[in-house]
Amino acid sequence: MPELTAIILTKNEARHVAECVASLNWADRVLVFDSLSDDDTVVLARAAGAEVVARPFDNYAAQRNAALDSVATDWVLFVDADERGTPALAAEVRQVIAARPEDGWYVPRHNYIFGRLTLGAGWYPDYQFRLLRHGRARYVRPVHELGEVDGTIGYLQNPLIHYNYRDRAQFHAKQRFYVETDAGILRDAGVRPKPRNYILQPLRQFYWRYVTLGGWRDGLHGLRLSLYMGYYEWRKYRRLRELWRS
């Protein structure tokens, strides 16, 4: 049977890390790859049975690649601290790494936003590139990192459980972070905002989330999330304008 390491990237994840480690106890090795947490993350991770490696954080792709370089098992499964493995996912992972030829796998997620399972507006299936044959894949792009595979890829059926934004304050804080990062990426690529971007891009984002991706199926919850994402699309282009002016 091929050996599997489950890797959890952490930074001040004392709230989640013990339960996350416990949900992955079916892996041959559980490694917490920590970004110099200053809470009890490391202590709780070790108490739950995980190994811990510390490395300063520079960006998400670099952190995942450094974690890959620190292990030597046949396969690696990346899991975030606010995610949980399930018995069904464990059985599917074991089956595909033993019998399938693919070198990387996308894993779907069940996202719980404000405590509610959210299946519309782009939050399902929300495939993430997380299961990879060691030595055949790397991550690129600093934020919203992408996996590049030297080989073939597949899509798992059983989801990770993702306890996403627990409340609106956390949601808005994370979206502000994404606005700053994404606007910087556009600026570095030489993209300048046009007047129509401030109207059309937010409207397109809302329509895409609410209609195309089925946010309407989640009722008022889906409407609220689609409006939020349209608003932050507007914020992104406003921030891009500020970056060019400065």
Beta strands, then each sheet from edge to edge (+ up, - down):
strand 1: 4-10
strand 2: 29-34
strand 3: 51-54
strand 4: 75-80
strand 5: 83-84
strand 6: 104-107
strand 7: 109-113
strand 8: 116-117
strand 9: 128-133
strand 10: 137-140
strand 11: 146-149
strand 12: 153-155
strand 13: 160-163
sheet 1: 3+ 2+ 1+ 4+ 9- 6+ 12+
sheet 2: 5+ 13- 7- 8+
sheet 3: 10+ 11-
end
